[in-house]
Amino acid sequence: MKKGVFLLLIAAVSALGGLLFGYDTGVINGAQFYLTEYFNLSDALKGWVVGSALLGCFVGAIVAGPLSIKIGRKWSLIISAIFFTVSAYGSGLPDFLPQTVSMLVVFRIIGGLGIGVASMNAPMYIAEIAPSDIRGRMVTYYQLAIVIGFFVVFLATYFIGSDLSVEENIDFGWRRMFWSELIPSILFLILLFIVPKSPRWLALKGKEKAALAVLQQINGNEVANKELHNIKESLNKTNDGVKVSYFSKGILAIIAIGTVLSMLQQFTGINAVLYYGADIFEKALGFGKEDVLQQQILLAFVNLVFTFVAMFTVDKFGRKPLLYIGSVGMIVGFLLLSVTLQQGNVGVLSLIGVLMFIASFALSMGPVVWVLLAEMFPNKIRSVAMSVAVAAQWAANYMVSQSFPVVMGSEMNTSAPWNGSLPYYIFIVFILVIVFVTYKFIPETKGKSLEEIEEFWK
């Protein structure tokens, strides 16, 4: 198999984990309208059903590090695919299961476990396989797959919902929305068996011949031998064979920087917009219930288009320039939305603000954070460090998803001078923090091998 085709196959299969990430987190957005009526959920219970999967994501990300070290990136992804499949079927609550909110939450948490394991292992796996000159673009396939997942699930829920009456959607339409995830989850599970194991994990386990064989398929013989030499040298240098101390000053600082960056991705407010997009369009922007799913498709389409832009610029312009450009765009977008809300002049400008925010996020914090997390940590600590950073991201995601509807409905937010704009000003403050952290602490990793990036921290 030709090198380019082989790399594309690996990236596409592992990025399916990203598609399921997007699909599983996005499906609740379309289904929540109808299952809320089916179960007669209060606002607090609706927040619990929507946010429960995030608890699974948090736990999944924590166990993903040790699991990845023990059984490798490939088999960790296979386990995540099994979780996705079980969750997709069970969340539709088939007739032989009790029709309760608790059972729905259990299966949403199982899906969250799959997302947590995949969100840590998939971008790391791609980064450990990809050549340095195209690594940014290949890891961006993962973020692209996430937004494709959101786009596809919004289309799926829209067409499932539009073919049924409101009563039919409340009775069983939301179940079909969950079951539609079975198609990509089963495909992901099957295709994972044809991709190779990570060469850096194989080298870490002392399986140098197997690691070399994978590197030869990717880079050819000459480059593969040099790459393996660099990997072995990197592993040997780290503490000279002594057990890694994750609480040593140097290593703790690296993990802390990655963790803060990871959490800031969520504090932009992206998932408040994605999870509660329908509510935002209906309540804040004045769209009717018949329009909100169409607006969600528009939102997902913009997300998809600008992720493509990021994919083709991240290795050309670098990681930090995209973060700066995207941060400015996110701030301007939320300012447009906030000012129109404050003035009571909600309309086209408000929608442009939301879409500008989504486009800017898709250009920057969406893909670039995954690229940086996958490549910034040294070989010996990558699994554990990335596990911590991704777990923290899911914790931040949970905090935002739980607090956003509370802040939105608060008396302070609904009265003057905020008039519904307070959450977006809070997000703007965090985006300003992103600019500072990027400037002060984030290395530019464009075009460098993982072992060269490791030298930056010494």
C-alpha positions in Angstrom: 0.0 0.0 0.0 1.4 3.5 -0.9 2.6 5.7 1.9 0.0 8.4 1.3 -2.9 6.0 1.1 -1.7 4.1 4.2 -1.5 7.3 6.3 -4.9 8.5 5.1 -6.4 5.2 6.0 -4.9 5.3 9.5 -6.0 8.9 10.0 -9.5 8.3 8.7 -10.1 5.2 10.9 -8.8 6.7 14.1 -10.6 10.0 13.4 -13.8 8.0 13.3 -13.4 8.2 17.1 -13.7 11.9 16.7 -16.8 11.5 14.5 -18.4 9.5 17.3 -17.3 12.0 19.8 -19.2 14.7 17.8 -22.1 12.4 17.0 -22.6 11.2 20.6 -22.4 14.6 22.2 -24.5 16.2 19.4 -27.3 13.6 19.3 -28.6 14.8 22.7 -29.2 18.3 21.3 -31.7 17.1 18.7 -33.3 14.5 21.0 -33.6 16.6 24.1 -36.6 18.5 22.8 -38.7 15.3 22.6 -37.3 13.2 25.4 -37.9 16.2 27.8 -41.6 16.0 26.9 -41.6 12.2 27.1 -40.1 12.1 30.6 -41.6 15.5 31.6 -38.2 16.7 32.7 -37.6 19.7 34.9 -34.8 22.1 33.9 -32.5 20.5 36.5 -33.2 17.0 35.2 -32.7 18.1 31.6 -29.3 19.5 32.6 -28.5 16.1 34.3 -29.5 14.1 31.2 -27.5 16.4 28.9 -24.5 16.6 31.2 -24.4 13.0 32.5 -22.4 11.7 29.5 -19.7 14.2 30.5 -19.1 12.4 33.7 -18.4 9.3 31.7 -16.1 11.3 29.5 -14.2 12.5 32.6 -13.8 9.0 34.0 -13.0 7.6 30.5 -10.2 10.2 30.0 -8.7 9.4 33.5 -8.6 5.6 32.8 -7.4 6.2 29.2 -3.9 7.0 30.2 -3.1 3.8 32.2 -5.2 1.8 29.7 -3.2 3.2 26.8 0.1 2.3 28.4 -1.0 -1.2 29.3 -2.7 -2.3 26.1 -1.8 0.4 23.6 -3.6 3.1 21.6 -5.2 0.7 19.1 -6.9 -1.6 21.7 -7.9 1.3 23.8 -9.8 2.7 20.7 -11.4 -0.7 20.2 -12.7 -0.7 23.8 -14.1 2.8 23.1 -15.9 1.6 20.0 -17.6 -1.1 22.1 -18.8 1.6 24.6 -20.2 3.7 21.7 -22.1 0.8 20.3 -23.6 -0.3 23.6 -24.6 3.3 24.4 -26.2 4.0 21.1 -28.4 1.0 21.4 -29.2 1.4 25.1 -29.9 5.1 24.9 -32.9 4.4 22.7 -34.3 2.4 25.6 -35.6 -0.7 23.8 -38.8 -2.3 25.0 -37.2 -4.9 27.2 -35.5 -2.2 29.3 -37.3 -0.1 32.0 -38.4 3.2 30.5 -36.7 5.5 33.1 -34.5 8.6 33.1 -32.0 6.6 35.2 -31.6 4.0 32.5 -31.1 6.6 29.9 -28.5 8.3 32.0 -26.6 5.0 32.5 -26.3 4.5 28.8 -25.3 8.1 28.3 -22.5 7.7 30.8 -21.4 4.5 29.0 -21.2 6.6 25.8 -19.2 9.2 27.7 -16.7 6.5 28.7 -16.2 5.8 25.0 -15.7 9.5 24.2 -13.3 9.9 27.1 -11.1 7.0 26.0 -11.2 8.0 22.3 -10.7 11.7 22.9 -7.4 11.0 24.5 -6.2 8.0 22.4 -7.2 9.0 18.9 -5.3 12.3 18.5 -2.3 10.8 20.3 -2.3 7.8 18.1 -2.4 10.0 14.9 0.4 12.2 16.2 2.6 9.2 17.1 2.2 7.8 13.6 2.2 10.9 11.4 5.4 12.4 9.8 6.3 15.8 11.4 5.7 17.9 8.2 2.1 16.9 8.0 1.4 16.0 11.6 -0.7 19.1 12.3 -3.0 18.4 9.3 -3.4 14.7 10.2 -4.3 15.4 13.9 -6.7 18.1 12.6 -8.5 15.2 10.8 -9.6 14.3 14.3 -11.2 17.7 15.0 -12.6 17.6 11.4 -14.2 14.3 12.3 -15.8 15.8 15.4 -17.5 18.6 13.5 -18.5 16.2 10.7 -20.1 14.1 13.5 -22.0 17.2 14.8 -23.0 18.1 11.2 -24.2 14.5 10.4 -26.1 14.1 13.6 -27.8 17.4 13.2 -28.9 16.3 9.7 -29.9 12.9 11.0 -32.0 14.3 13.9 -33.5 16.9 11.6 -34.6 14.4 8.9 -35.7 11.8 11.5 -37.7 14.5 13.3 -39.2 16.1 10.2 -40.6 12.8 8.9 -42.6 12.3 12.1 -45.3 14.3 13.9 -44.5 16.0 17.2 -46.4 13.3 19.0 -44.5 10.6 17.2 -41.1 12.2 18.0 -42.1 12.4 21.6 -43.1 8.8 21.7 -40.3 7.1 19.7 -38.6 9.6 17.3 -35.9 10.5 19.9 -35.1 6.8 20.2 -34.3 6.5 16.5 -32.0 9.5 16.8 -29.9 7.6 19.4 -30.0 4.4 17.3 -28.7 6.2 14.2 -25.3 6.3 16.0 -25.1 2.5 15.6 -24.0 2.8 12.0 -20.7 4.8 12.6 -20.0 3.0 15.9 -20.1 -0.5 14.4 -18.0 0.7 11.4 -15.4 2.2 13.7 -15.2 -1.1 15.6 -14.7 -3.2 12.5 -12.1 -0.9 10.8 -9.9 -0.6 13.9 -8.8 -4.1 13.4 -7.0 -3.2 10.2 -4.8 -0.3 11.5 -1.3 -0.9 13.0 -0.2 -0.3 16.6 1.6 3.0 17.4 5.3 2.7 16.7 6.1 4.8 19.8 4.0 2.6 22.0 5.7 -0.5 20.5 9.2 1.1 21.2 8.1 2.0 24.7 7.3 -1.7 25.3 10.6 -2.8 23.8 9.1 -4.2 20.6 11.6 -2.4 18.4 11.2 -4.7 15.3 7.5 -4.2 15.2 7.9 -0.4 15.7 10.4 -0.3 12.8 8.1 -2.2 10.5 5.3 0.3 11.1 7.7 3.2 10.6 9.0 1.7 7.4 5.4 1.6 6.0 5.0 5.3 6.8 8.5 6.8 6.0 10.5 4.2 4.1 13.6 2.4 5.3 16.1 5.2 5.7 13.9 7.7 7.5 12.3 4.8 9.6 15.7 3.8 11.0 16.6 7.4 11.9 13.1 7.9 13.5 13.4 4.7 15.6 16.9 5.8 16.7 15.5 9.2 17.9 12.6 7.5 19.7 14.9 5.1 21.5 17.3 8.0 22.4 14.3 10.0 23.8 13.1 7.1 25.9 16.6 6.4 27.2 17.3 10.1 28.1 14.2 10.5 30.2 15.4 9.9 33.7 17.9 7.3 32.4 15.6 4.5 33.0 14.5 5.7 36.4 10.7 5.7 37.0 9.2 9.0 36.0 8.1 11.3 38.8 5.1 13.1 37.6 5.3 15.5 40.5 8.8 16.7 39.8 8.9 20.4 39.1 9.7 20.2 35.4 7.2 17.5 34.4 4.4 19.0 36.6 4.8 22.3 34.8 4.5 20.7 31.4 1.3 18.9 32.4 -0.1 22.0 34.0 0.4 24.1 30.9 -1.3 21.4 28.7 -4.1 21.0 31.2 -4.8 24.8 31.4 -4.9 25.0 27.6 -7.2 22.0 27.4 -9.6 23.5 29.9 -9.6 26.9 28.2 -10.9 25.2 25.1 -14.1 24.6 27.0 -14.2 27.9 28.7 -14.6 29.6 25.3 -18.2 28.6 25.6 -18.2 26.3 22.5 -20.2 23.5 24.0 -22.7 25.8 25.6 -23.4 26.9 22.1 -23.4 23.4 20.7 -25.3 21.6 23.5 -27.9 24.4 24.1 -27.8 25.8 20.6 -31.5 25.0 20.1 -32.4 26.8 23.3 -30.2 29.8 22.3 -31.8 30.1 18.9 -35.3 29.9 20.4 -35.0 32.0 23.5 -32.1 34.4 22.9 -32.5 34.9 19.2 -36.2 34.6 18.9 -36.5 31.6 16.4 -39.5 29.4 16.6 -39.4 25.7 17.4 -39.9 24.9 13.8 -36.7 26.8 12.9 -34.2 25.8 15.5 -33.0 22.5 14.0 -32.4 24.2 10.6 -30.4 26.8 12.5 -28.4 24.0 14.1 -27.5 22.6 10.6 -26.3 26.1 9.6 -24.2 26.3 12.8 -22.7 22.8 12.1 -22.0 23.7 8.5 -20.0 26.8 9.4 -18.1 24.7 12.0 -17.3 22.1 9.3 -16.1 24.6 6.6 -13.7 26.5 9.0 -12.3 23.3 10.3 -11.2 22.5 6.7 -9.5 26.0 6.7 -7.6 25.1 9.8 -6.6 21.7 8.4 -4.9 23.3 5.4 -3.3 26.2 7.4 -2.1 24.6 10.6 1.2 23.2 9.1 1.7 26.3 7.0 1.1 29.2 9.4 1.8 27.4 12.7 -0.2 26.7 15.8 0.2 30.0 17.7 -0.9 32.3 14.8 -4.1 30.4 14.4 -4.8 30.7 18.1 -4.3 34.5 18.0 -6.5 34.9 14.9 -9.2 32.7 16.3 -9.3 34.4 19.7 -9.9 37.8 18.1 -12.7 36.3 15.9 -14.3 34.6 18.9 -14.3 37.9 20.9 -15.8 39.9 18.1 -18.5 37.3 17.5 -19.6 37.2 21.1 -19.4 41.0 21.4 -21.9 41.2 18.4 -24.2 38.8 20.1 -23.9 40.4 23.5 -24.5 44.0 22.4 -27.5 43.1 20.3 -29.0 41.2 23.3 -28.3 44.2 25.6 -30.0 46.6 23.2 -32.9 44.3 22.7 -32.1 44.3 19.0 -31.8 40.6 18.4 -31.8 39.5 14.8 -29.4 39.0 11.9 -26.4 40.6 13.7 -26.9 38.2 16.6 -26.9 35.2 14.3 -23.8 36.5 12.6 -22.1 36.9 16.0 -22.9 33.2 16.9 -21.7 32.0 13.5 -18.5 34.2 13.7 -17.7 32.7 17.1 -18.2 29.1 15.7 -16.1 29.9 12.6 -13.3 31.4 14.7 -13.3 28.5 17.2 -13.2 26.0 14.3 -10.2 27.8 12.9 -8.3 27.8 16.2 -9.1 26.4 19.6 -11.0 23.4 18.2 -8.3 21.7 16.1 -5.2 23.4 17.4 -5.6 22.4 21.0 -5.9 18.7 20.0 -2.8 19.1 17.8 -0.8 20.7 20.7 -2.0 18.2 23.3 -1.0 15.3 21.0 2.5 16.6 20.3 3.7 18.7 23.3 4.3 16.0 25.9 7.5 14.0 26.1 7.3 10.3 25.0 7.6 8.8 28.4 4.8 10.9 30.0 2.6 11.4 26.9 -0.2 8.9 27.9 -0.6 10.0 31.5 -0.1 13.7 30.8 -2.6 13.7 28.0 -5.0 11.7 30.1 -4.9 14.4 32.8 -5.3 17.2 30.3 -8.2 15.6 28.5 -9.9 14.6 31.8 -9.6 18.2 33.0 -11.1 19.3 29.7 -14.2 17.1 30.3 -14.5 18.4 33.8 -14.5 21.9 32.4 -17.0 20.9 29.8 -19.3 19.6 32.6 -18.9 22.8 34.6 -19.9 24.9 31.6 -22.8 22.7 30.5 -24.2 22.6 34.0 -23.7 26.3 34.8 -24.7 27.8 31.5 -28.5 27.2 31.7 -28.4 28.4 35.4 -26.6 31.6 34.5 -28.9 32.1 31.5 -32.0 31.8 33.6 -30.7 33.9 36.5 -32.4 37.1 37.5 -29.1 39.0 37.1 -28.7 37.9 33.5 -32.3 38.4 32.5 -32.5 42.0 33.8 -30.8 45.2 32.8 -28.0 45.9 32.0 -27.2 42.3 30.8 -30.5 41.4 29.2 -29.3 37.8 28.5 -25.7 38.7 27.6 -23.8 37.9 30.8 -22.6 34.4 29.9 -21.0 35.6 26.7 -19.1 38.4 28.5 -17.8 35.7 30.9 -16.6 33.6 27.9 -14.9 36.7 26.4 -12.8 37.1 29.6 -11.6 33.5 29.3 -10.8 34.0 25.6 -8.5 36.9 26.7 -6.8 34.5 29.1 -6.2 32.2 26.1 -4.2 34.9 24.3 -2.0 35.4 27.4 -1.4 31.7 27.9 -0.6 31.2 24.3 1.9 34.1 24.2 3.6 33.2 27.5 3.7 29.4 27.7 2.8 27.6 24.4 5.7 26.5 22.2 5.4 26.7 18.4 5.6 23.1 17.3 5.2 23.4 13.5 7.5 21.2 11.5 9.2 19.6 14.5 9.4 15.9 15.4 7.9 14.8 18.7 11.5 14.3 20.0 12.5 17.8 18.9 9.5 19.3 20.7 10.6 17.4 23.8 13.9 19.3 23.8 11.9 22.6 24.2 11.1 21.7 27.8 14.7 21.0 28.9 
